[in-house]
Amino acid sequence: MSTYETVTVSKEGSFLAPEPNVAVVKLNRPEALNAFNDQLLTDLEAAFKEIEQDESIRAVVITAEGEKAFSVGADLKQARTLTPEAATAFVEKGQQVFKYIEDFPKPVVCAINGLALGGGFEISMACDIRVASQEAKLGNPEVQLGLIPAWGGCDRLPRLVGLSKAKEIILTGGQLTAAAAEKIGLVNKVVPPDELHSQAMFMAQKLADNAPIAVRLAKQVMNKALDHDIEAGYALEREATVECAKTEDLQEGIQAVFEKRKAQFKGK
């Protein structure tokens, strides 16, 4: 994998996989609590584009270097010097990168270590599954600074926890413990700090073991589920099923059931 200034990328596997098929992306600005500046957004997007082109990678884990913070959001040292024009470009860049991750054709697991605030919280919401350390804290403190969550937080949070709870979280600017986030369905699993990586990898490997085309299509359909009525959803499901029916993976999956073995999907 390529080397980036503010992100590290590696390919990892487990005893469940014959070869490494999970990409681990680490935010790597621990001296700034992994705050997002232009360079980090640029590196993150480039890393994901590289991962998208690697057919051997079936799932992604996003985490961060350091124990104190996953990410505290936008870099305030950069934000305080932005002109209105530069602020617009910075917001649009963050929105673009996070939407790319949300729509990424491979499943993405977020392993939240420490503080996930502002943009750090928002990028976690763009991921498919969130695993958090027991010591993690999540929140959108933007209103306490005179801002709003503008990298998708005002849209994604209501979809994840409901409008009333989202308003409470965003308008108070408070923080949630990992346990509280799990209770409202915002976090899928809470684990001890020393188990965070292994549990996130275990989850990613479970996703990577499934038929890649079916996973991609199911993710696409679900991402649009709240944007239309049930009839439109049915139509998308039919279209996706037709695409699955064209694949070699479907035949492999069915054959594996009859032969009582684990399917070996090729993404074809």
C-alpha positions, 0 to 999 in steps of 0.5 A: 500500500502507498505511504501517506503523510497523515494516514497509515494503511495496512492489509491484515488478515486472521486465522479465518482468512487464507490471506489478508483481505481487510484494509486497516486505515489509521488516522495518524495525527496523534499530536493534534488528536487526529484533527481533520485538516486539508491534508488528512481529508486528502490522504483519507480519500486517496487511501480509500481510492487505492483500497477500492481498486484492490480486489483482494480487499473485502472490508475496511477498518477505520481507526486512529493512532493514539489512545486518547482520541479517535478524532476531535474533528476539524482542526481549529488552528486551520478553521480559525484562519478560514475566509468564508470562501475557504470555509465553504471549500473545507466543508464541501471537501469533508462532505465529499470524503465522508459521503464517499466512505458512506457509499464505499462499495466495500463494508467499513467498520469504525473502531472508535478509540477515545474521543470521537467529537465533531468531524470524528463523530461524523466520520464514524456515522458514515461507516457501516458498523461502529465498534467502540472502546469502553473509554470512548466518548462521542458527540457534536460540540459544534454549537458550543463553538458557534458552528453546526455539524456540517460534514453530514452530522445533521443528516446522518444522526437523525437517521441513526437515532431518531430526530428527537434524540439527535436534536438533544445530542447536537443542540446541547453539544454534550458527549455520550459515553460508549455505553449510552451510544450503544443503548440508543443503537448508535454504536453496534458493540462496546468492548474493553480497550485492549480488545478493540482492534481484535473485535473490529477485525473480527467484525470486518472479517465476518463481512469480508467472508460474504459474497462481495457483490451481494454485500455491495448491492445490499449496502446500496439498497439499505443506504437509500431505504429512508429516501423513498417509499416501500414500493421504490425500495422493492424495485431496488431490491428486485434490480439487485437480486437480478444482478446477484443472479448473474454472478458465479458467487451465487452458484458457489454459495448454493453449492457450498450449502449442499456440500456442507462447506464454507463458500469461497467467493471470488466477487464474480 
